[in-house]
Amino acid sequence: MLDEKLDDLFTQAQFKCMEGDFEGGIAIFSEILEQAPDTVKAYQARAVCYFKQDNATLALQDIETALGKEPENAKLLYQKAAILLKSEKPDDALKTVNKAIEKDSVSPLFYFLRSTVYEKLGKEENANADMSYATMLQKEKTSKLVDW
């Protein structure tokens, strides 16, 4: 858990990234990680900033570091799959998103991503089935489709 000062920094970094100042957000997340190197959520959030900058290599490094600390974290697996898909590695993305679904079988976002992976692999029937299932789950849940 972050202390109050680092938590404030984390919030500042998130706002910077949401405003499109990815470099600023990355700098603050890096500062947090210098002070608290085991902070999984800082690695995860910095990876999102890298991902939005189209820097899949650094995004994947941060997600791998976070997964090293929390290997059962379904959201981290989801993010890794998204990075792999963007890196044109759909087979690896499929394996990873399947692991995420094993950990959390009711997240519509995971099925939406897997639908996109199946589409990339030319498996239209699987893609359509997952898209339908994601839609059904979303209608049943009160959670938002995007959660970071």
VEXMARFI-355839 format. One record per residue (C-alpha): x, y, z; residue in one letter; residue number from 1. Coordinates in nm, 4 decimals. Example, Ala and Ser with C-alpha at 12.3 -4.5 7.8 and 13.67 -1.06 7.14 Angstrom:
          u          v          w   rest    nr
     1.2300    -0.4500     0.7800      A     1
     1.3670    -0.1060     0.7140      S     2
***
This chain:
          u          v          w   rest    nr
     0.0000     0.0000     0.0000      M     1
     0.1253     0.3452    -0.0824      L     2
     0.1701     0.6031     0.1882      D     3
    -0.0253     0.9274     0.1585      E     4
     0.2535     1.1206    -0.0197      K     5
     0.3046     0.8481    -0.2780      L     6
    -0.0698     0.8075    -0.3165      D     7
    -0.0967     1.1792    -0.3983      D     8
     0.1844     1.1409    -0.6518      L     9
     0.0057     0.8424    -0.8023      F    10
    -0.3099     1.0492    -0.8483      T    11
    -0.1096     1.3307    -1.0094      Q    12
     0.0519     1.0836    -1.2485      A    13
    -0.2837     0.9348    -1.3432      Q    14
    -0.4229     1.2797    -1.4221      F    15
    -0.1198     1.3621    -1.6355      K    16
    -0.1678     1.0445    -1.8375      C    17
    -0.5414     1.1025    -1.8727      M    18
    -0.4671     1.4540    -2.0017      E    19
    -0.2250     1.3112    -2.2589      G    20
     0.0937     1.4157    -2.0775      D    21
     0.2370     1.0656    -2.0866      F    22
     0.5966     1.1752    -2.0286      E    23
     0.4910     1.3649    -1.7166      G    24
     0.2926     1.0686    -1.5885      G    25
     0.5748     0.8265    -1.6611      I    26
     0.8209     1.0513    -1.4760      A    27
     0.6003     1.0567    -1.1662      I    28
     0.5341     0.6810    -1.1761      F    29
     0.9109     0.6303    -1.2070      S    30
     0.9637     0.8510    -0.9018      E    31
     0.7128     0.6411    -0.7084      I    32
     0.8924     0.3230    -0.8135      L    33
     1.2276     0.4642    -0.7008      E    34
     1.0799     0.5178    -0.3545      Q    35
     0.8648     0.2033    -0.3442      A    36
     0.9942    -0.0500    -0.5992      P    37
     0.7385    -0.3172    -0.5095      D    38
     0.4392    -0.1017    -0.6021      T    39
     0.2562    -0.3162    -0.8556      V    40
    -0.0065    -0.0549    -0.9364      K    41
     0.2658     0.1965    -1.0322      A    42
     0.4187    -0.0542    -1.2765      Y    43
     0.0722    -0.1267    -1.4115      Q    44
    -0.0195     0.2400    -1.4529      A    45
     0.3170     0.3307    -1.6064      R    46
     0.2683     0.0449    -1.8519      A    47
    -0.0637     0.2010    -1.9542      V    48
     0.1153     0.5304    -2.0239      C    49
     0.3818     0.3531    -2.2287      Y    50
     0.1105     0.1624    -2.4136      F    51
    -0.0708     0.4851    -2.4988      K    52
     0.2591     0.6195    -2.6309      Q    53
     0.2811     0.3141    -2.8583      D    54
     0.5858     0.1918    -2.6679      N    55
     0.4917    -0.1739    -2.6396      A    56
     0.8422    -0.2796    -2.5368      T    57
     0.8506    -0.0692    -2.2195      L    58
     0.4824    -0.1382    -2.1484      A    59
     0.5485    -0.5115    -2.1639      L    60
     0.8556    -0.4780    -1.9387      Q    61
     0.6487    -0.3046    -1.6699      D    62
     0.3639    -0.5546    -1.6961      I    63
     0.6098    -0.8446    -1.6733      E    64
     0.7642    -0.6873    -1.3620      T    65
     0.4189    -0.6441    -1.2077      A    66
     0.3242    -1.0025    -1.2974      L    67
     0.6450    -1.1204    -1.1317      G    68
     0.5076    -0.9743    -0.8104      K    69
     0.1414    -1.0741    -0.8651      E    70
     0.1302    -1.3650    -1.1130      P    71
    -0.2382    -1.4375    -1.0445      E    72
    -0.3564    -1.0816    -1.1199      N    73
    -0.6121    -1.1124    -1.4013      A    74
    -0.6018    -0.7428    -1.4915      K    75
    -0.2263    -0.7604    -1.5428      L    76
    -0.2723    -1.0644    -1.7652      L    77
    -0.5374    -0.8756    -1.9617      Y    78
    -0.3032    -0.5799    -2.0084      Q    79
    -0.0227    -0.8094    -2.1179      K    80
    -0.2538    -0.9673    -2.3754      A    81
    -0.3518    -0.6231    -2.5082      A    82
     0.0138    -0.5272    -2.5440      I    83
     0.0939    -0.8548    -2.7198      L    84
    -0.1955    -0.8022    -2.9600      L    85
    -0.0760    -0.4508    -3.0400      K    86
     0.2720    -0.5987    -3.0942      S    87
     0.1271    -0.8268    -3.3632      E    88
     0.1615    -1.1398    -3.1493      K    89
    -0.1983    -1.2662    -3.1555      P    90
    -0.1128    -1.6262    -3.0632      D    91
     0.0673    -1.5112    -2.7482      D    92
    -0.2137    -1.2637    -2.6789      A    93
    -0.4689    -1.5455    -2.7002      L    94
    -0.2778    -1.7632    -2.4529      K    95
    -0.2464    -1.4720    -2.2127      T    96
    -0.6067    -1.3528    -2.2319      V    97
    -0.7175    -1.7138    -2.1778      N    98
    -0.5162    -1.7118    -1.8528      K    99
    -0.6896    -1.3886    -1.7525      A   100
    -1.0286    -1.5467    -1.8194      I   101
    -0.9294    -1.8491    -1.6100      E   102
    -0.8677    -1.6096    -1.3193      K   103
    -1.1779    -1.3943    -1.3774      D   104
    -1.4450    -1.5510    -1.5945      S   105
    -1.7016    -1.2726    -1.5601      V   106
    -1.5115    -0.9681    -1.6857      S   107
    -1.6717    -0.8506    -2.0114      P   108
    -1.3538    -0.6654    -2.1024      L   109
    -1.1567    -0.9899    -2.1153      F   110
    -1.4017    -1.1479    -2.3595      Y   111
    -1.4069    -0.8333    -2.5698      F   112
    -1.0282    -0.8516    -2.6008      L   113
    -1.0373    -1.2216    -2.6807      R   114
    -1.2973    -1.1487    -2.9489      S   115
    -1.0548    -0.8996    -3.1029      T   116
    -0.7738    -1.1552    -3.0872      V   117
    -0.9911    -1.4206    -3.2517      Y   118
    -1.0825    -1.1707    -3.5231      E   119
    -0.7121    -1.1018    -3.5842      K   120
    -0.6568    -1.4780    -3.6124      L   121
    -0.9418    -1.5123    -3.8636      G   122
    -1.1639    -1.7079    -3.6259      K   123
    -1.4871    -1.5164    -3.6890      E   124
    -1.7191    -1.7658    -3.5186      E   125
    -1.5156    -1.7533    -3.1970      N   126
    -1.4914    -1.3739    -3.2226      A   127
    -1.8668    -1.3372    -3.2583      N   128
    -1.9371    -1.5757    -2.9706      A   129
    -1.7044    -1.3866    -2.7363      D   130
    -1.8459    -1.0492    -2.8424      M   131
    -2.1981    -1.1732    -2.7682      S   132
    -2.0880    -1.3115    -2.4335      Y   133
    -1.9075    -0.9879    -2.3432      A   134
    -2.2210    -0.7913    -2.4269      T   135
    -2.4360    -1.0217    -2.2151      M   136
    -2.1960    -0.9943    -1.9208      L   137
    -2.1857    -0.6169    -1.9523      Q   138
    -2.5634    -0.5962    -1.9400      K   139
    -2.5665    -0.8108    -1.6247      E   140
    -2.2923    -0.6195    -1.4436      K   141
    -2.2991    -0.2757    -1.2914      T   142
    -1.9262    -0.2294    -1.3516      S   143
    -1.7834    -0.0162    -1.6244      K   144
    -1.6266    -0.1714    -1.9312      L   145
    -1.3010     0.0183    -1.8710      V   146
    -1.1345    -0.0090    -1.5318      D   147
    -0.7836     0.1177    -1.4647      W   148
***
